[in-house]
Amino acid sequence: MFLLPAIDILGGRAVRLAKGDYAQVTVYNEDPVAQARAFEAAGAAWLHVVDLDGAKSGNPDNVEVIERILAATNLKVEVGGGVRSMAAVERLMAAGVTRVVLGTALVRDPAFAREAVAAYGGSALVAGIDAKGGEVAVSGWCEGSGITAHELARRMAAVGYEHLVYTDIARDGMQTGLDPQAYVLMHEAFGHPVVASGGVASVADVERLAPVAHAVEGIIAGRAIYEGTLTVEEGVAACAAASGE
């Protein structure tokens, strides 16, 4: 199990939204590259980046910022937000991204979702499933999709996806704590360990996932790190301990 500190990019700055609401923005760093360097210096090996501008526009608007992060660090970078075309996937892969997350496209354009995983393989593509009340949300969490998170997970596994980020929107950016059972159920539906996202408040939340470490590949943390209730060092150590390392 590993920690993925999160950088959400909006207007070229590192921010966090509360419950995915673009009207509730907190700016944490004017320079996402400096933030990524700080995470690496604190011991992170992975970084989770969300292009919030792209999530709304459907275009990877902040690719240049992501390219600068990749050039300035040795982090393994997972990127999502606005990835709705093969051209977007190709540009991110060419930049050196380790994994590309598809979200809205999984529902809106399943043919593209299949084409991308066929071209790059299930280890390089991630199914990004964001849910509210069990229903998948799309378009920067602005709309419901009419499909359950577990059903979409089963579909993505069937076409070859090996990684999945599951975000509980009601908890995201709220530091309300994780629900371990939600990730166990998602793991059962998907058939592979999943990345947990949404609600991490402290190292206790990371430790709470230790008994279900078989179901959880990684943990994304954002606001808790920025607000100082979880340090990268604590998170990395707790993930290693949960994995028996």
ABEGO torsion letter per residue (X at the ends): XBBBBBBBBBGGBBBBBBGGBAABBBBABABAAAAAAAAAAAGBABBBBBBAAAAAAGBBAAAAAAAAAAAABABBBBBBEGBABAAAAAAAAAAGBABBBBBAAAAABAAAAAAAAAAAEAAABBBBBBBBGGBBBBGGGABBAGBBAAAAAAAAAAAGBABBBBBBAAABGAGAEBBAAAAAAAAAAAGBBBBBBEGBABAAAAAAAAAAAAABABBBBBAAAAAGABBAAAAAAAAAAAAGX
